Amino acid sequence: MYVGRDMTELSMMAKSDWKTSELAFFHHSLQQITPYLNSEGQTIHREIIKEIENRGGINRHEADYTHGTKTVYD
């Protein structure tokens, strides 16, 4: 279950100020409903994708005994 700031709060902030877990969660959520998004939703999703790309992606490069290689947003 996602525990963090909701889209109402995040929409008033620059994407560069979002946490990686927030980007990952909302990217995953919007990706699931892409066919149903209006133009505003598509724009927000594109901005999230662009920020993820600007950060070099969201996957960890190394796993250790406490973390996998995938960012968990729960």
C-alpha positions as CSV (number, residue, x, y, z in Angstrom):
1,M,0.0,0.0,0.0
2,Y,1.3,3.4,-0.9
3,V,2.0,5.7,2.0
4,G,3.0,9.2,0.9
5,R,1.8,12.5,-0.5
6,D,-1.2,12.4,-2.7
7,M,-1.5,13.8,-6.2
8,T,-3.3,16.9,-5.0
9,E,-0.2,17.9,-3.0
10,L,2.3,16.7,-5.5
11,S,0.6,18.6,-8.4
12,M,1.6,21.9,-6.7
13,M,5.3,20.9,-6.7
14,A,7.9,20.6,-9.4
15,K,8.5,17.0,-10.5
16,S,12.2,17.4,-9.5
17,D,11.0,17.8,-5.9
18,W,9.2,14.5,-5.9
19,K,10.7,11.5,-4.1
20,T,11.7,8.5,-6.3
21,S,9.1,6.4,-4.6
22,E,6.4,8.9,-5.6
23,L,7.5,9.0,-9.2
24,A,7.6,5.2,-9.3
25,F,4.1,4.8,-7.7
26,F,2.4,7.4,-9.9
27,H,4.2,6.2,-13.0
28,H,3.0,2.6,-12.4
29,S,-0.6,3.8,-11.6
30,L,-0.9,6.0,-14.6
31,Q,0.7,3.3,-16.8
32,Q,-2.1,1.0,-15.8
33,I,-4.8,3.4,-17.0
34,T,-3.1,5.0,-20.0
35,P,-5.9,4.2,-22.4
36,Y,-8.4,6.1,-20.3
37,L,-6.3,9.2,-19.5
38,N,-7.4,12.6,-20.9
39,S,-4.9,15.0,-22.4
40,E,-4.1,16.5,-18.9
41,G,-3.4,13.0,-17.5
42,Q,-1.2,12.1,-20.4
43,T,0.8,15.3,-20.0
44,I,1.3,14.6,-16.3
45,H,2.4,11.0,-17.1
46,R,4.9,12.2,-19.7
47,E,6.3,14.7,-17.2
48,I,6.8,11.9,-14.7
49,I,8.5,9.8,-17.3
50,K,10.8,12.7,-18.3
51,E,11.8,13.2,-14.6
52,I,12.5,9.5,-14.2
53,E,14.7,9.6,-17.3
54,N,16.4,12.8,-16.0
55,R,17.3,11.0,-12.8
56,G,18.8,8.1,-14.8
57,G,15.9,5.7,-14.2
58,I,14.6,4.3,-10.9
59,N,16.2,0.8,-10.7
60,R,19.0,0.2,-8.3
61,H,22.2,-1.0,-9.9
62,E,23.1,-3.4,-7.1
63,A,21.2,-5.6,-4.8
64,D,22.2,-6.4,-1.2
65,Y,20.7,-8.5,1.5
66,T,18.2,-5.8,2.5
67,H,17.3,-4.4,-0.9
68,G,16.5,-5.7,-4.4
69,T,17.3,-4.0,-7.6
70,K,13.7,-2.7,-8.1
71,T,12.5,0.5,-6.3
72,V,9.6,-0.3,-4.0
73,Y,7.1,2.4,-3.5
74,D,5.0,0.7,-0.9
